[in-house]
Amino acid sequence: MSKAVLNLETLTCPSCMQKIEGASKALKGVDADSVKVLFNASKVKLDFDESQVSIEEIEKAIENLGYEVLKSNVKTA
C-alpha cells in the first residue's frame, strides 16, 4: 500500500468534502477506510494499492468533480 497526500485548491463548502471523499472511496484500489478529506487544509489523505489504481487516476477522479489538484505526494510503504 502507498500513502498519498493531495493538495487541492481551497475548498469552500462541506459538500465539496463529501463529494471528494465519495469519489475517492469509489475507486478500486483505494482503501476506503483510509480516506480523509481535510477541509481547512484543502488536502486529501488516503492509502491505495498501486497495482490497482495510479495516483494519476485518483487525481483525475477529483479533477472530474471540478476541484484542481495542485500537487500530490506519494510514499510507498
N, C-alpha and C positions, 0 to 999 in steps of 0.2 A: 504493500500500500504506500502511496505517495501522499504527502500533505501539501495542500495548496492554500495560498492566501492571495486573493484577487482584490486589488484596489479599484474601486468603482468611482464614477463621477458622484458628486454629492447626492445622497438620497434625500428626497423631500417629503415622503409620506410613509406611514407604516404599511400601507397596502403594497408599496414597492417592495418592501422587505418580504412580504408573504409571497408575492409573485416570483421573486428571485429564488427564494427558498424552495418553492414548489417545483420550479423548472429544474433546479439543481438536483433535487431529490429524485426526480423522474428519470434522470439519465442512468442508463445501465452502466454499472461500474463505479458509481458514486455511492459511498457509504452514507445512506440517508440519515442515520443517527449522528453522523459527524458534522452535518451541515449547520453552520451558524452564520447568520447574517447580522453584522454589527452595524446597526443603524447610524449611530453617532459617528463612527469611524469610516462609514461607507466602505466596508470590507466584507468579503465572504471568505470563511474558512471552511475547508472540507477535506476529507480523505477520499482518495479514489484509486482504482486499480488501473494502471497504465496499459495493461494488456486488454482492457475492455473499452476504455474511453481516454481520449487525449485531452490535455489542458486546452488545446485549441477548440475542441468540441464543447467543452464546458463554457469557455469564453463566448463562443458563438451562440449557445443557448441563452445566455444572459443578454448578449447584444441584440438577439432577435426580439427580446421583450422591450427594447428601446433604451437600455442602460449601457453606457460606454464603460468598457473595461480599460482602465488606464495602464495597469501593469499586473503581472502575475509572478509570484514567487512559488517555486515548486521544490520541495525537499523530498528526495526519495529515501524511503526507510531502509 
